């Protein structure tokens, strides 16, 4: 029983870190597209 509780706790902690990482990446992508839409930055393909 003790191992199950420890496993669940570790799973929740790992899941929380994964969610925070995912939200951070999502925020970066959203801010990039917002700046692109406002014209603050532009993307030009190199030849």
N, C-alpha and C positions, 0 to 999 in steps of 0.2 A: 504494500500500500504506500509506503514511504517513497519508493522509487517512482511510482505513478505520479504522485504529487510533485516531486522534484522535476520529473520530465515535463509535466504540464507547465510548471513555473518557468522552466528554461524555454519552452516553446513560446510562451506568451512574451517573454523578454525578447527573444529573437524576432518574433513577429512584430513587436513594437519598433525595434530598430529598423526592420525592413520597411515598415510603413513610413517612418520618418525619412528614410533614404528616398523612398518613392515620391513622397510629397515634396522633398527638396528638389529632385530632378524635374518634377512636374512644374514647380515654380520657376525654375530656370528656363524651361522651354516656353512657358507662358509669357515670361518677361521678354524673351527674345522675339517672339512673334508680335507682342505689343509694340516693341521698339521698331520692328520692321514695318508694321502697319502705320505707325506715326511718321515714318520717314527719318527717324533718328539714325538708323543704320541701313546699309544696303548690302546685298549679296551679289557679287559679280564673279562669274566663273572665269578662271584663268585659262588662257589659251596655250 
